[in-house]
Amino acid sequence: MTNQVEGDSLSREIEALNNEIKELEKQKKECLQKLIELRSQEDPKTGKFFPEQIFSLQQEKLRLEVEIDLRRKKINRLTYEI
């Protein structure tokens, strides 16, 4: 009985982590879209650049990738516990 409860608990935790991954991937996609927009708006002829915004978005994208990776690794650890 206890193993069943623990298994259900782990399953719920894995499901929650998968939902978090989906949300983080959505945020990453939005971040990439903003990066593409900013880069397409840059114009070297007129001196129109967005270095701070682009750098900030690149950092955010990397942060999101790390968060996604951490959750995937946690899912793997939980899966091995089952």
N, C-alpha and C positions, 0 to 999 in steps of 0.2 A: 504494500500500500504506500509506504513511504517513497519507494522508487518511482511509483506512478506520479505522486505529487511533485517530486523533484523533476521528473521528466516534463510534466506539464509546465512547471515554473520555468524550466530552461527553454521550452518551446515558446512560451510567451515572451521571454527575454530576447530570443533570437528574432521573433517576429517584430518586436519593438525596434531592434537594431536594424532590421531590414527596412522598416519604415523610415528610420532616421537616415539611412543611406539614400533612399529615394529622395528625401527632402534635400539632403546635401548635394546630390547630383543635379537636382533642379536648380539650386542656387549656383552651382558651378556652371551650368549651361547658361544661366542669365548673366553671370560674370563674363563668360567667354563672348557672349553676344555684345555686351557693352564694350569689351576690348576691341572687337571687330569694328564696331561703330566708331569708336574714337580713332582708331588707326586709319579708317577710311576718310575721316574728316580732316586728318592732318594734311597740310599743304606746304611743302618746303618753299615754294615760290613766294608765298606771302608770309612765311615765317610762322605759320599757325601750327603749333605743336601742343601736345598734352602729356608731357613726361611724368608729372606727378600723379595724374589720374591713372595713366597706363601702368606705372610702377605699382601703385596701390592695388589696382585690379589684379595684376599678376601675383602679388603677394597673397591676396585673398583667394585666388584660384589655387595656389599652392597649399594654403591653409586648409581649404576644403578637401583637396586631394588627400592630405594627411589624415584629416578627420574620417574620411571615407575608408581609408586604408586601416586605420585603427579599429574601426567598427567591424570590418571584414575579418581582421585577425581575431577579434574577440568572438565573433561568430564561430570561427574555426576552433578556437579553444573550447567553447561551449559544446560544439558538436562532438569533439573528442571525449568530453565528459559523459555524454549520453552513451 
